[in-house]
Amino acid sequence: MEEKVVKETCKDEIDLYELLLVLKKRAKLIGAVVFASVVIATIAVFLMPNIYQARATVWVDSFLTPALIQSLQTVQSTEPKNVFLSLPNSPPNANNLALSILNSIEFKKNVLKILESSYGSLKKIGLDNIDEEDLEKILQSKVDPKTQSIMITAIHQDKKIAKDIVSAAVEELDRELKRVSENYKTTFIKNPDKNREYNFFVLNIIEKPTYFDQPVKPKRKLIIAVSAVSALFLGVFLAFVLEWWANMRKVKS
């Protein structure tokens, strides 16, 4: 029994040694595959255009606070019957409202209209033939998990244009919030003062639109490293395939 175990152990050691011999024998092939892959990947990534990112951070406040709603309810109970307020039970989440606006396709198309009026033509800035999917990638908004503020980001080959996209988005968001405030005015206050502006939502710009000097894409070092590792595995695979094919020809001959 012990002799059988020793033989199997020796066989495993011999097999591992043979594998190492194959790798040593085909080392030039493996090295050539890795080298060629790295060279091709390097040429490819340096031919890719740089993509820059611009960002702005905003916070939306709502004056429809619980205290204000309670105050309005008190006024409603003491005012004459001709003054009527239709009040919500709880204040709306202003940041969720703003995020819904920012992520809508209609909003992003309005941002393109602002850019078109600024530049005269979207073709000048390479945004004339983009579909909705591309528009989703170019202009994005999300909530910062730490601060709960809204981050608006845009990407473009020109860092200045990326900043202008974010600026246009902030401008359009402010306009949309005023429009929503008007809707709330007509809903809550049945006899509003037409000359008075009711701003139920206020846009606070925490970080003004700015761009980053370093490109966010392509990640050249990462692409080259992944290419090298992938080529190493491919080279090892080819080495064993060629060795197996060579052994098969020997057996046949």
C-alpha positions as CSV (number, residue, x, y, z in Angstrom):
1,M,0.0,0.0,0.0
2,E,2.8,2.4,1.0
3,E,4.7,1.5,-2.2
4,K,1.6,2.4,-4.3
5,V,1.3,5.8,-2.6
6,V,5.0,6.5,-3.2
7,K,4.7,5.6,-6.9
8,E,1.7,7.9,-7.3
9,T,3.6,10.7,-5.5
10,C,6.6,10.2,-7.8
11,K,4.3,10.2,-10.8
12,D,2.7,13.6,-9.7
13,E,6.2,15.1,-9.2
14,I,7.3,13.8,-12.6
15,D,4.1,15.3,-14.2
16,L,4.8,18.7,-12.6
17,Y,8.4,18.6,-13.6
18,E,7.3,17.8,-17.2
19,L,5.0,20.8,-17.2
20,L,7.8,23.1,-16.0
21,L,10.0,21.7,-18.8
22,V,7.3,22.5,-21.4
23,L,7.1,26.1,-20.1
24,K,10.8,26.3,-20.3
25,K,10.9,24.9,-23.7
26,R,8.2,27.3,-25.0
27,A,9.4,30.3,-23.0
28,K,10.3,32.2,-26.2
29,L,6.8,31.6,-27.6
30,I,5.2,32.8,-24.3
31,G,7.4,35.8,-24.2
32,A,6.7,36.7,-27.8
33,V,2.9,36.5,-27.2
34,V,3.2,38.8,-24.1
35,F,5.5,41.2,-25.9
36,A,3.2,41.4,-29.0
37,S,0.1,41.9,-26.9
38,V,1.7,44.7,-24.8
39,V,3.0,46.5,-27.9
40,I,-0.5,46.3,-29.6
41,A,-2.3,47.4,-26.4
42,T,0.1,50.3,-25.9
43,I,-0.3,51.5,-29.5
44,A,-4.1,51.2,-29.2
45,V,-4.5,53.0,-25.9
46,F,-2.3,55.9,-27.0
47,L,-4.4,56.3,-30.2
48,M,-7.6,56.5,-28.0
49,P,-8.7,60.1,-27.4
50,N,-8.5,61.5,-23.8
51,I,-11.9,61.8,-22.1
52,Y,-12.1,64.6,-19.5
53,Q,-14.7,65.0,-16.7
54,A,-16.3,68.1,-15.2
55,R,-18.3,68.1,-12.0
56,A,-20.6,70.3,-9.9
57,T,-22.1,69.5,-6.5
58,V,-25.5,70.9,-5.6
59,W,-28.0,70.7,-2.8
60,V,-31.7,71.5,-3.1
61,D,-33.6,72.9,-0.1
62,S,-37.4,72.9,0.2
63,F,-39.3,75.5,2.2
64,L,-42.1,73.1,2.5
65,T,-40.8,72.0,5.9
66,P,-43.0,70.3,8.6
67,A,-42.9,73.6,10.6
68,L,-44.1,75.6,7.6
69,I,-46.8,73.2,6.7
70,Q,-48.1,73.3,10.3
71,S,-48.0,77.1,10.2
72,L,-50.0,77.1,7.0
73,Q,-52.5,74.7,8.5
74,T,-52.9,77.1,11.4
75,V,-53.4,80.0,9.0
76,Q,-55.9,78.0,7.1
77,S,-58.0,77.4,10.2
78,T,-58.0,81.1,11.1
79,E,-58.4,82.7,7.7
80,P,-61.7,83.5,6.1
81,K,-63.3,80.8,3.9
82,N,-62.3,82.6,0.7
83,V,-58.6,81.7,1.5
84,F,-58.1,78.1,0.8
85,L,-54.8,76.1,1.1
86,S,-54.4,72.6,-0.1
87,L,-51.5,71.3,2.0
88,P,-49.5,68.1,1.8
89,N,-49.2,65.8,4.9
90,S,-45.4,65.8,4.7
91,P,-42.7,67.8,2.8
92,P,-41.4,66.4,-0.5
93,N,-37.8,65.1,-0.6
94,A,-36.2,68.0,-2.6
95,N,-33.0,66.1,-3.5
96,N,-35.0,63.1,-4.8
97,L,-37.1,65.5,-6.9
98,A,-34.0,67.2,-8.3
99,L,-32.4,63.9,-9.1
100,S,-35.5,62.7,-10.9
101,I,-35.4,65.9,-13.0
102,L,-31.6,65.5,-13.7
103,N,-31.9,61.9,-14.9
104,S,-34.8,62.5,-17.2
105,I,-34.1,62.3,-21.0
106,E,-36.2,65.4,-21.5
107,F,-34.0,67.4,-19.1
108,K,-30.8,66.3,-20.9
109,K,-32.3,67.3,-24.3
110,N,-33.0,70.7,-22.9
111,V,-29.4,70.9,-21.8
112,L,-28.4,70.2,-25.4
113,K,-30.6,73.0,-26.5
114,I,-28.8,75.4,-24.2
115,L,-25.4,74.3,-25.6
116,E,-26.7,74.7,-29.1
117,S,-27.7,78.2,-28.4
118,S,-24.3,78.9,-26.8
119,Y,-22.2,77.4,-29.6
120,G,-24.5,78.0,-32.5
121,S,-24.4,74.3,-33.5
122,L,-24.0,71.0,-31.7
123,K,-21.8,69.8,-34.6
124,K,-19.1,72.2,-33.4
125,I,-18.8,70.4,-30.1
126,G,-19.4,66.8,-31.5
127,L,-22.8,66.4,-29.9
128,D,-24.9,66.5,-33.1
129,N,-25.4,62.8,-33.7
130,I,-25.8,61.3,-30.3
131,D,-28.6,59.0,-29.3
132,E,-30.3,58.8,-25.9
133,E,-27.9,56.0,-24.7
134,D,-24.9,58.2,-25.4
135,L,-26.6,61.1,-23.8
136,E,-27.1,59.0,-20.6
137,K,-23.3,58.3,-20.6
138,I,-22.3,61.9,-21.2
139,L,-24.4,63.6,-18.5
140,Q,-24.9,61.8,-15.3
141,S,-26.2,62.7,-11.8
142,K,-26.0,60.7,-8.5
143,V,-26.3,61.3,-4.8
144,D,-23.1,61.3,-2.8
145,P,-23.6,58.6,-0.2
146,K,-21.6,60.5,2.4
147,T,-23.1,64.0,2.2
148,Q,-26.4,63.2,0.4
149,S,-25.6,66.1,-2.0
150,I,-26.1,65.7,-5.7
151,M,-23.1,65.4,-8.0
152,I,-23.6,66.3,-11.6
153,T,-20.9,65.0,-14.0
154,A,-20.2,65.3,-17.7
155,I,-17.5,63.8,-19.9
156,H,-16.1,65.1,-23.2
157,Q,-12.9,65.1,-25.2
158,D,-12.6,68.8,-24.5
159,K,-12.5,69.7,-20.8
160,K,-14.0,73.1,-21.4
161,I,-17.0,71.7,-23.2
162,A,-17.4,69.1,-20.4
163,K,-17.6,72.1,-17.9
164,D,-20.1,73.9,-20.2
165,I,-22.3,70.8,-20.2
166,V,-22.4,70.8,-16.4
167,S,-23.0,74.5,-16.3
168,A,-25.9,74.2,-18.7
169,A,-27.3,71.3,-16.5
170,V,-27.1,73.5,-13.4
171,E,-28.8,76.4,-15.2
172,E,-31.6,74.1,-16.5
173,L,-32.1,72.5,-13.1
174,D,-32.6,75.9,-11.5
175,R,-35.2,76.7,-14.2
176,E,-37.0,73.4,-13.7
177,L,-37.1,73.9,-9.9
178,K,-38.8,77.3,-10.4
179,R,-41.3,75.7,-12.8
180,V,-42.1,73.0,-10.1
181,S,-42.5,75.8,-7.6
182,E,-45.0,77.4,-9.8
183,N,-46.9,74.1,-10.0
184,Y,-46.9,73.9,-6.2
185,K,-48.1,77.5,-6.0
186,T,-51.2,76.8,-8.2
187,T,-51.8,73.5,-6.3
188,F,-51.4,74.8,-2.7
189,I,-52.6,78.4,-2.9
190,K,-55.9,78.8,-4.7
191,N,-55.7,82.6,-4.8
192,P,-52.0,83.3,-5.2
193,D,-50.6,86.8,-5.8
194,K,-49.7,86.8,-9.5
195,N,-46.9,89.4,-8.9
196,R,-45.3,87.4,-6.2
197,E,-42.7,84.7,-6.9
198,Y,-43.1,81.6,-4.8
199,N,-39.9,79.6,-4.5
200,F,-40.6,76.4,-2.7
201,F,-37.3,75.0,-3.8
202,V,-33.9,76.6,-3.7
203,L,-30.9,75.4,-5.6
204,N,-27.6,75.7,-3.6
205,I,-24.4,75.3,-5.5
206,I,-21.9,73.6,-3.2
207,E,-19.2,73.2,-5.8
208,K,-19.2,75.3,-8.9
209,P,-18.8,73.5,-12.3
210,T,-15.2,72.7,-12.8
211,Y,-13.1,70.3,-14.8
212,F,-10.3,67.9,-14.0
213,D,-6.9,68.4,-15.7
214,Q,-6.2,64.7,-15.8
215,P,-8.3,62.5,-18.2
216,V,-10.6,59.9,-16.7
217,K,-10.5,57.7,-19.7
218,P,-8.8,55.7,-21.1
219,K,-7.1,54.1,-18.1
220,R,-3.9,53.3,-20.1
221,K,-1.9,51.6,-17.3
222,L,-4.8,49.3,-16.4
223,I,-5.5,48.3,-20.0
224,I,-1.8,47.5,-20.7
225,A,-1.5,45.5,-17.4
226,V,-4.7,43.5,-18.2
227,S,-3.5,42.9,-21.7
228,A,-0.1,41.6,-20.4
229,V,-1.7,39.2,-17.9
230,S,-4.2,37.9,-20.5
231,A,-1.4,37.4,-23.0
232,L,0.6,35.4,-20.4
233,F,-2.3,33.0,-20.0
234,L,-2.8,32.8,-23.7
235,G,0.9,32.1,-24.2
236,V,0.9,29.3,-21.6
237,F,-2.2,27.8,-23.3
238,L,-0.5,27.9,-26.7
239,A,2.6,26.3,-25.3
240,F,0.8,23.3,-24.0
241,V,-1.3,23.0,-27.2
242,L,1.8,23.0,-29.4
243,E,3.6,20.5,-27.1
244,W,0.6,18.2,-27.2
245,W,0.5,18.5,-31.0
246,A,4.2,17.7,-31.2
247,N,3.8,14.6,-29.1
248,M,0.9,13.4,-31.1
249,R,2.9,13.7,-34.3
250,K,5.7,11.7,-32.7
251,V,3.3,9.0,-31.7
252,K,1.9,8.7,-35.2
253,S,5.3,8.6,-36.8
